Every structure is written in C-alpha cells, then in structure tokens.
Amino acid sequence: MHRAVNDEALDILFREARTQNKWQDKPVSTALLMAVYDLMRLGPTSANISPARIAFVVSDAAKKRLEPFLSEGNRAKTMSAPATAIIAYDLEFARHVPKLFPHAPGAKDWFADPKVAEVAAFRNGTLQGAYFIMAARALGLDCGPMSGFDNAGVDREFFPGRKIKSNFLCSVGYGDSSGVFARSPRLSFDEACEIL
C-alpha cells in the first residue's frame, strides 16, 4: 500500500488547482455532493470525532438566505456558484463518539469540558474542511473557499437552535478560468520548515 499518486493527480489536487472566482453555468448534482462527502469523511480526525457539518446552499431560495451575510467582495461569485458549502463544526460532536470510537468506551468523557470540546471541534472541523476541498478536486470539481462573511448571522440563519458554528464557505462547481488570478507566492521550505 506504499505508493504515490501520479503527476496528473498531483496537478489536479495541488499544482494546477486554483481558487475559483467565476463559474460556468453548469449544475452540480446531489449525487456528486454526496460523493465528495463520502470521500472527505475518510480523512483522519482526533479519536475519529468527525465534527464537521455541511450545509449545501444550492437552491435559489437558499442562496437568497445566504446573500445578506456575504461580504461585498464575495457576494457575486457566491451567488453565481452552482453550490456553496457552509463548512461548520458541531460543538456537541461528543454525542457521536461512542459510535465513532467504540474501542475506547470512555472517549466521550475526554470532551466533557466545553473548552476542550470547542478546540477539538474547531481544529478537526477545519481539517475536514480541507479534506472537503481535496475530495471535491479529486472528483472533478473546482473550489472557491473563502471567509468574508458574517459567521454569527449564518449560524442564526442556517443552524438555529443548534450548537453548530460556521467556519468557512467553499463554493464548488466548474470554474471559468477567466476569473482565476495569477498564483500568489508561497513560502519556501527554508522559510516555513525546519528539520530537527
């Protein structure tokens, strides 16, 4: 099982993949969104807690609900995307731990302190959001991840009465290359890493 993906896969996932700002008028099927989730959920999280929750904004009615909470710079591109995922995390994820981590019967208690649970939910939900981007790219979708929205407003609108908090948005679909910016610089290995 020790094998690397080929160069084409690396191009799709990283080297040629870009943040999208314009979209083709082409829908994304529910089946494809489900397939993205089925891949992303396989990525590792602490004690398999899997706190990510996703609301897929697809219908015109749902887009109108999201629109008032978007920053001006994100509004047009989000409204034109075929689907936008609200990547969120569940502060009450621990209720699922007995199912998700059954070989450690007391694991649910590891997250009894709300502060510990919040840190774990945010960290692992963010990891799952990154897995979402990779899964979407692997299945042929382009992504436009973003912050720049009113988190509290989105939480009230889409997760009322639940302890679910939005983290970031990720539009998905088929990108229009005319909206892609030149790639910004990245830090070199020596600038960002050390081997100890």
N, C-alpha and C positions, 0 to 999 in steps of 0.2 A: 504493500500500500504506500510505499515511499516513492511517489512520483510527482513531478511538477506538471502544471498545466502548460500548454504550448504558447508560443508567442502570440498567436491570434487571440487566445483567451485573455492574455495579459493586456493586449491592446484594447479589447472590449471593456475589461474591468477597470483599467487604470490609464494606460498611456494615451489612448485616443478618446477616452470618455471625457466629457466636458459638462459643466453646469449649463443647463438649457434655460433660455430666456424667451424663446419663441417656439410655438408648437404647430405641427401640421394638424389639419382638421381631420383627425382620424381617431376614433374611439378606442378605449382600452376595455376589453371585456372583463366581466366579473370573474370568469374562469382564470384569466391571466393574473388578475389581482390576487386571487386565491392561491395561484401557483407561486407568486412572489412570497406571500406569507408562509406557504409550506416550506420554502427553502430557507427563509430568514429565521424561522423558529428553531432551526437545527444548530444555529451558532451558539457557542457556549456563554452561559451566564453563571454568576456565583450560585452554587448549590442549585443550579437549574431553575432559579426563581422566575425567570421569564416575565418581567413586569411590564413589558411594552404592551400598549393598547393602541390600536389604529382605527381612526375614523376616516373612511374614504369618502371624500367630497367629490361627487360625480354629477349628480343631477343639477339642473339649473336652480331649483329651489334651494338645495344645499349650498351652492355657490353664492347665492344671494345672502344666505345666513352668514357665510364666512367673510364676504366682502367688506363689511364695515370695520372689521378688526385688522385688516391688512394695512401696512404702511403704504404710502403713495407709490413708492418705487416698486413694490411687489404686486400691486393691485392688477394691472392689465395682464401681466404674464400669468398670474394665478387664475384669473378669470377665463383666460383662453386655453388653459391646460385641460386635457380630457379628464384628468383625475388629479386630485391633490390629497395626499395622505397627511392627516394630523397625527404625527408621531408623539405619543403620550406615554405616561407611565402611571401605574396603579400603586398608590400608597398602601393599599390593602392586599398586595400580592401574596402575603404570607398565608392567606386562607387556602391557597392552592399548593403550598409547599408539601403537605402530606402526600398529595398525588404526584407531584413533580420530582420529589426527592425521597422516595419511600424507604430507602435503605437506611435512613437516619431519622427514626421516629420523632426525635425531639427537635428537629431542624426548624420547625415553625417558631419555636421559642427564641431562636437566635435573633429574630427580628421583632421581639416584643417591645423594645424601646422604639418609640416613634421616630426619634432622631436617627437611629441606626437604620430603621426601615426606609426612611426618606433618602438617605445617602445611597443605600443599596438599590433602591428603585430608580433613582436618577442615573446612577452610574451604569447599571445594567440595561436600563431602558435606552440609554444613549448608545451603548454597544449594539443593541438590537436595531436601533435606527440606522447605524452604519451597515449592519448586515442587510437591512432592507434595501439600501442603495445598491450594494453589491449584487443581491439577488435580482433586483429589477434589471440591472445592466446585463447580468448573465442570461436573462430571459428575453433580451432584445429591446428593452425599454430604455429611454433616456430619462434623466432625473434633473430636477431643479430644486435642490434642498435650500432652505432659507430660514432665517429668523426674520425679524422685522414685522412683527405682528403683536397684537395685544393678547398676551397669554391668558390673563385673567378673564378677558371678555370671551375668548374662545372656550375656555373651561366652563364658563357660565352657560354659554350657548349650546355646546356640544356634549358636555358631561355634567349636566345639572344634578345635584344631589349625590354625586359620586366622588370618591376621593381619587380622581384621575386628573393628572396635570399634564398640559401640553408641554412639549419640549421644543420641537421644531416642525416645520412643514416641509413636505417633499412632493412637488408636482411630478407626475410621471406621464409618459406618453411617447410620442415620436417627434423628436426635436426638429426644428427648422434651423439649419446651420447658419443662416443669415443673422441669427440672434446670438451667436456664440462670440464671446470676447476673446482676445488674444490671451493665451495662458500666462498667468502671473508667475513671477519667480517663486521658487521653493528653496528652502534652506538646504545646504549641502550636508552630507553625512557628518563632516567635521564640525559644522556649525550646530548640529542638533543632537549628536550622539557622542558617547564615549564608551570605550571598552575597558572594563576594569579587571 
